[in-house]
Amino acid sequence: MKISKIIGFTALIIFTILFIMNIIRKFNNKIELDKVGVFTICKVYKFNNHKRYQNYYYYYYFNDKKIYKVEDINFPKLGDYSVNKFYVLKHLKNNPEICKIFIDQEVTDTPRILSNGFKIDIKK
């Protein structure tokens, strides 16, 4: 065998292993989130619509730290309407970067929003 074939085959094997490990990690995170995740509130601050997917940009507070996330959600009904609105979010306490937004569950209860670290500007 030529060296280039060996290198190509090795690279393919490494790529396949990393790909499978990533799928397993995401699956395990989803299971852990379902079992021990805690609920909070997030605010959508931006929305991008692409041909095949929609990106919702949001942030939430955990231990007085603002955490920014982007999630690809196939939920075109809301779109730009979701910007500057609050939604239910589930995250892991030990790793708050692992989270899931429930874009179909808007939160309008002002005391609940304020108790999750947000400030609301009241327009006159």
C-alpha positions as CSV (number, residue, x, y, z in Angstrom):
1,M,0.0,0.0,0.0
2,K,1.1,3.5,-0.7
3,I,1.6,6.0,2.1
4,S,-1.0,8.3,0.8
5,K,-3.6,5.5,0.9
6,I,-2.7,4.7,4.5
7,I,-2.9,8.3,5.5
8,G,-6.3,8.7,3.8
9,F,-7.7,5.5,5.4
10,T,-6.4,6.6,8.8
11,A,-8.0,10.0,8.4
12,L,-11.3,8.4,7.4
13,I,-11.2,6.2,10.4
14,I,-10.5,9.1,12.8
15,F,-13.2,11.2,11.2
16,T,-15.7,8.4,11.6
17,I,-14.8,7.8,15.2
18,L,-15.1,11.5,16.1
19,F,-18.4,11.7,14.2
20,I,-19.8,8.8,16.2
21,M,-18.5,10.1,19.5
22,N,-20.2,13.4,18.8
23,I,-23.6,11.7,18.1
24,I,-23.3,9.7,21.3
25,R,-22.4,12.8,23.3
26,K,-25.4,14.7,22.0
27,F,-27.7,11.7,22.7
28,N,-26.3,11.5,26.3
29,N,-26.8,15.2,26.8
30,K,-30.4,15.0,25.7
31,I,-31.1,12.1,28.1
32,E,-29.4,13.9,31.0
33,L,-31.4,17.1,30.2
34,D,-34.6,15.2,30.1
35,K,-33.8,13.5,33.5
36,V,-32.3,16.3,35.6
37,G,-32.6,19.5,33.7
38,V,-34.0,22.6,35.5
39,F,-36.4,25.1,34.0
40,T,-35.8,28.8,33.7
41,I,-36.7,31.6,31.3
42,C,-34.8,32.9,28.3
43,K,-35.2,35.9,26.0
44,V,-35.0,35.7,22.2
45,Y,-33.1,38.7,20.9
46,K,-32.6,37.7,17.2
47,F,-34.1,35.5,14.6
48,N,-32.6,34.4,11.2
49,N,-34.7,32.6,8.6
50,H,-32.8,30.4,6.1
51,K,-34.2,28.1,3.5
52,R,-34.0,24.9,5.5
53,Y,-33.7,26.1,9.1
54,Q,-34.4,28.9,11.5
55,N,-31.9,30.2,14.0
56,Y,-33.2,31.6,17.3
57,Y,-30.6,33.6,19.3
58,Y,-31.4,33.9,23.0
59,Y,-29.9,34.4,26.4
60,Y,-30.6,33.5,29.9
61,Y,-29.2,34.0,33.4
62,F,-27.5,31.3,35.5
63,N,-25.8,32.3,38.8
64,D,-25.9,35.9,37.8
65,K,-24.0,35.1,34.5
66,K,-25.6,35.9,31.1
67,I,-25.4,32.9,28.8
68,Y,-25.9,33.4,25.0
69,K,-27.0,30.5,22.8
70,V,-28.2,29.9,19.3
71,E,-30.5,27.0,18.4
72,D,-31.6,25.8,15.1
73,I,-35.3,25.1,15.5
74,N,-37.7,24.1,12.7
75,F,-40.6,26.2,14.0
76,P,-41.4,28.7,11.3
77,K,-44.7,29.9,12.8
78,L,-43.1,32.4,15.2
79,G,-40.1,33.8,13.3
80,D,-39.6,37.5,13.8
81,Y,-42.6,37.6,16.2
82,S,-40.5,35.7,18.8
83,V,-37.9,38.5,19.0
84,N,-37.9,40.3,22.4
85,K,-40.2,37.7,23.9
86,F,-39.5,35.3,26.8
87,Y,-39.7,31.5,26.6
88,V,-39.3,28.4,28.8
89,L,-35.8,26.9,28.8
90,K,-34.4,23.7,30.3
91,H,-30.7,23.4,31.2
92,L,-28.3,21.3,33.2
93,K,-27.3,22.8,36.6
94,N,-23.8,21.3,36.4
95,N,-23.4,22.5,32.7
96,P,-25.7,25.4,31.9
97,E,-24.4,25.5,28.3
98,I,-26.4,22.3,27.6
99,C,-30.0,23.6,27.2
100,K,-33.1,23.4,25.1
101,I,-35.5,26.3,24.4
102,F,-39.2,25.6,24.2
103,I,-40.1,28.1,21.6
104,D,-43.8,27.1,21.7
105,Q,-44.1,28.1,25.4
106,E,-44.0,31.9,25.7
107,V,-43.8,33.4,29.2
108,T,-45.7,36.6,29.9
109,D,-45.9,36.5,33.7
110,T,-43.9,39.6,34.7
111,P,-43.0,38.4,38.3
112,R,-41.7,35.1,36.9
113,I,-39.6,36.9,34.3
114,L,-38.2,39.3,36.9
115,S,-37.4,36.5,39.3
116,N,-35.2,34.9,36.6
117,G,-32.8,37.8,36.4
118,F,-34.4,39.9,33.6
119,K,-35.3,43.6,33.7
120,I,-38.3,44.8,31.9
121,D,-38.6,48.3,30.5
122,I,-42.1,49.6,30.9
123,K,-43.0,51.9,28.1
124,K,-45.4,54.7,28.7
